[in-house]
């Protein structure tokens, strides 16, 4: 069971533990299915945090004219959200 107020970091850590157990393959089918179900729930928790962060970043980086201030920062918005380094 996942706590309603689970932090992103806690959810990621639990998800990594589940992935490790599933990769080891040394668990029963029932436990693997249970872990998989828990992993899906944890992914949803993480996705919720990432969606909120995405919205907040967009709001924080919005310029006065409604555009984004990517030129000032020297990065593109796509690199902020994809993690790619697109600087020239």
Beta strands, then each sheet from edge to edge (+ up, - down):
end
